[in-house]
Amino acid sequence: MNHTPRKRFAQHFLVDQHYIRRIIEAIRPQRHEVIVEIGPGLGAMTTPLLEALNHLHVVEIDRDIVALLETRYPRDKLTIHSADALQFDFGKLGTGLRLVGNLPYNISSALLFHLVQFSQHIVDLTFMLQKEVVNRMVAAPSSSDYGRLSVMLQYRFAMERLFVVPPGAFRPPPKVDSAIVRMTPLGAQSLRPKDEECFAQVVAAGFSQRRKTIRNTLRKWLSEADFASLAIDPSLRAENLSVVSFIGIADFVALKSASAMKHNQGQSAVTIPS
């Protein structure tokens, strides 16, 4: 396929057969599985995936690439969804999905947050991203890479960095190393926040100013007494808190907010005697 990579889509096409084989071996596609490739590009992974599968779904935003794929692969083997992955409803493809792909670096974090909402439909995700992003995804608390992305993904997924892919494996070569990461949704038995919107707000606020302590970044929700009740040191920074600690804080804040709202509603319902 002849196609000029487009900067606006952050296109870097994988061409090294050694790394293509390693990625396919890491995915281990099985004949009847429902696999969805995000950003198939010129088919470096599409072709070997189709050799192992009865059928493959791909999501591609570049209409020129869609046209190329339509001429290369039979429609009974490949379903092409010409769409922006950031807007695509992966849930409509059913359950038991395995998602794979070389994700565009310029939208990788936003796309990962989008995919979180479909975790109940997904068996696993195997992606290639910028190595620095993968390091943040798998980072442990109290490390320099640990941040909002780490927490927001790790409460939903078990994370594993598999191997690094050098710039020379792509055309054109990016200026950074890439890495393969596997994400496996945690089961329903895993610890989840009672209010996911509250959890997201608490995590975002905690990491909004990394150098400040949570006494300052979470002061909107928690007093010194609240920190004492939670047995959490307010002089810590967000990067020192585990995912479990963030869930505990969010649940505390959600309960506190609900109690305050109920109290205010009760007061407004009181009839003042004339």
C-alpha positions in Angstrom: 0.0 0.0 0.0 1.3 3.5 -0.9 0.2 6.2 1.6 2.0 9.3 2.8 1.8 9.4 6.6 -0.2 12.4 7.9 1.1 14.5 10.7 -2.4 15.5 11.9 -3.2 11.8 12.5 0.2 11.3 14.1 0.8 8.4 11.7 3.9 6.2 12.2 3.5 2.9 10.5 5.0 -0.2 11.9 7.2 -2.0 9.3 9.7 -4.2 11.1 8.6 -7.8 10.7 10.4 -8.9 13.9 8.3 -6.6 16.1 5.2 -7.3 14.2 5.7 -11.1 14.9 6.4 -10.3 18.6 3.2 -8.3 18.9 1.1 -11.0 17.3 2.7 -13.6 19.5 1.8 -11.4 22.6 -1.8 -11.1 21.4 -2.1 -14.8 20.7 -5.3 -14.4 18.5 -7.7 -17.4 18.5 -9.8 -18.3 15.5 -13.3 -17.4 16.8 -12.3 -14.4 19.0 -13.8 -10.9 18.4 -10.8 -8.7 17.9 -10.9 -5.0 17.2 -7.9 -3.3 15.8 -7.7 0.5 16.4 -5.8 2.4 13.7 -4.9 -0.5 11.3 -2.8 1.8 9.2 -1.4 0.0 6.2 -2.2 -3.4 7.6 1.1 -4.4 9.3 -0.9 -6.2 12.1 -4.1 -6.5 10.1 -2.8 -9.2 7.7 -1.3 -11.6 10.3 -4.4 -11.1 12.5 -6.7 -12.1 9.6 -4.5 -15.1 9.0 -5.3 -16.3 12.6 -9.0 -15.1 12.7 -12.3 -15.9 11.0 -13.1 -12.2 11.1 -11.6 -8.9 12.2 -13.0 -5.4 13.1 -10.9 -2.3 12.5 -11.6 1.3 13.4 -9.9 3.9 11.2 -10.3 7.6 10.9 -8.3 8.3 7.7 -10.6 7.8 4.8 -7.8 7.3 2.3 -6.6 4.3 4.4 -10.2 3.1 4.6 -10.3 3.1 0.8 -7.0 1.2 0.7 -8.1 -1.4 3.2 -11.4 -1.9 1.2 -9.4 -2.8 -1.9 -7.0 -5.2 -0.1 -9.2 -7.3 2.2 -12.5 -9.1 1.5 -15.5 -7.7 3.3 -16.5 -11.1 4.7 -13.2 -11.2 6.6 -12.8 -7.6 7.6 -15.4 -5.1 8.9 -14.1 -1.5 8.6 -15.6 1.1 10.9 -14.7 4.5 9.3 -14.8 6.5 12.5 -12.9 8.4 15.1 -12.0 6.0 17.9 -12.5 8.8 20.4 -16.1 8.9 19.5 -16.7 5.2 18.6 -19.2 3.1 20.6 -17.2 -0.1 21.2 -20.1 -1.4 23.2 -22.2 -1.9 20.0 -19.8 -4.7 19.0 -21.0 -6.8 21.9 -19.0 -8.4 24.7 -15.9 -10.6 24.8 -13.9 -8.0 22.8 -10.1 -8.0 22.5 -8.8 -4.6 21.5 -5.4 -4.2 19.9 -3.5 -1.5 18.0 -0.8 1.0 17.5 -2.5 4.0 19.1 -1.8 7.6 17.8 0.5 9.2 20.4 -1.4 12.6 20.2 -4.7 11.1 21.5 -3.5 8.1 23.5 -4.4 9.3 27.0 -7.8 10.6 25.8 -8.5 7.4 24.0 -7.6 5.3 27.0 -10.0 7.3 29.2 -12.7 6.8 26.5 -12.1 3.0 26.5 -12.5 2.8 30.3 -16.3 3.0 30.0 -16.4 -0.1 27.9 -14.4 -2.3 30.3 -17.4 -4.6 30.9 -17.3 -5.5 27.2 -13.6 -6.2 27.0 -11.5 -9.3 27.7 -8.2 -7.5 27.3 -6.4 -4.6 25.4 -2.9 -4.9 23.9 -1.6 -1.6 22.7 1.5 0.1 21.4 2.0 3.6 22.8 4.8 6.0 23.5 7.0 4.4 26.2 6.7 7.3 28.6 2.9 6.9 28.5 3.1 3.2 29.1 5.5 3.9 32.1 2.8 6.2 33.5 0.1 3.6 33.0 1.9 0.9 34.9 3.6 3.1 37.5 3.5 2.3 41.2 2.7 4.9 44.0 5.6 7.1 45.1 7.3 6.9 41.7 7.8 9.9 39.4 5.7 8.4 36.7 2.7 7.7 39.0 -0.2 10.1 38.3 -3.8 10.6 37.3 -3.5 8.2 34.3 -2.0 5.5 36.6 -4.9 5.7 39.1 -7.7 6.1 36.6 -6.6 3.0 34.7 -5.3 0.8 37.5 -8.6 0.8 39.4 -10.2 -0.8 36.3 -7.4 -2.8 34.8 -4.4 -5.0 35.7 -1.5 -3.5 33.8 1.6 -5.1 32.3 4.4 -3.6 30.2 5.5 -6.3 27.7 8.5 -4.9 25.7 9.9 -1.8 24.0 9.8 -1.1 20.3 12.5 1.2 18.9 11.9 4.2 16.6 13.6 2.3 13.7 10.7 -0.2 13.5 8.4 2.5 12.1 8.0 4.6 8.9 8.6 7.5 9.5 10.5 6.8 12.7 9.1 8.7 15.8 11.4 10.7 18.0 10.6 8.4 21.0 10.7 4.8 22.0 7.4 2.9 22.0 6.2 0.1 24.3 3.6 -2.7 24.3 1.2 -2.8 27.2 -1.5 -5.3 28.1 -4.5 -4.2 30.1 -6.9 -6.8 31.6 -10.1 -5.6 33.1 -10.4 -6.4 36.8 -13.4 -8.5 37.8 -16.6 -7.2 39.3 -15.2 -8.3 42.7 -12.5 -5.7 42.6 -12.8 -2.6 44.8 -14.7 0.2 43.0 -15.7 3.7 44.2 -19.3 4.2 45.1 -19.5 7.3 43.0 -17.2 7.2 40.0 -17.7 10.8 39.0 -16.7 11.9 42.5 -13.7 9.5 42.3 -12.6 11.1 39.0 -12.9 14.6 40.5 -10.9 13.7 43.6 -8.1 12.1 41.5 -7.9 15.0 39.1 -7.8 17.5 42.0 -5.1 15.5 43.8 -2.8 15.6 40.8 -3.7 19.1 39.7 -0.6 20.5 41.4 1.8 17.7 41.9 4.2 19.5 44.2 1.5 20.5 46.7 0.3 18.2 49.5 -3.2 16.7 49.6 -4.0 19.1 52.5 -4.0 21.8 49.8 -5.2 20.0 46.7 -8.1 18.3 48.5 -9.0 21.1 50.9 -12.3 21.7 49.0 -13.5 18.3 50.3 -11.5 17.3 53.4 -10.7 19.0 56.7 -8.0 18.0 59.1 -10.5 16.0 61.1 -11.6 14.2 57.9 -8.0 13.2 57.1 -7.7 11.9 60.7 -10.9 9.9 60.2 -9.4 8.4 57.1 -6.1 7.8 58.8 -4.3 9.5 55.9 -1.4 11.9 56.5 -2.4 15.3 54.9 1.2 16.2 54.4 1.5 13.5 51.7 1.3 14.3 48.0 -1.1 12.6 45.6 1.7 10.5 44.1 2.1 8.8 47.5 -1.5 7.6 47.7 -2.5 4.1 46.4 -5.5 3.5 44.2 -7.2 2.0 47.3 -6.5 5.2 49.3 -8.0 7.3 46.5 -11.1 5.1 46.5 -11.4 5.5 50.3 -11.2 9.3 50.0 -13.7 9.4 47.2 -16.2 7.2 49.1 -15.8 9.4 52.2 -16.3 12.6 50.2 -19.4 11.1 48.4 -20.9 10.1 51.7 -20.1 13.4 53.3 -21.7 15.3 50.4 -24.8 13.1 50.4 -25.2 13.7 54.2 -24.9 17.4 53.8 -27.4 17.5 51.0 -29.9 15.4 53.0 -29.4 17.7 56.0 -30.0 20.8 53.8 -33.2 19.3 52.3 -34.4 18.5 55.8 -33.9 22.1 56.9 -35.7 23.5 53.9 -38.7 21.3 54.6 -39.2 22.7 58.2 -42.2 24.9 58.5 -41.5 28.1 60.4 -44.5 29.0 62.7 -46.2 32.4 62.2 
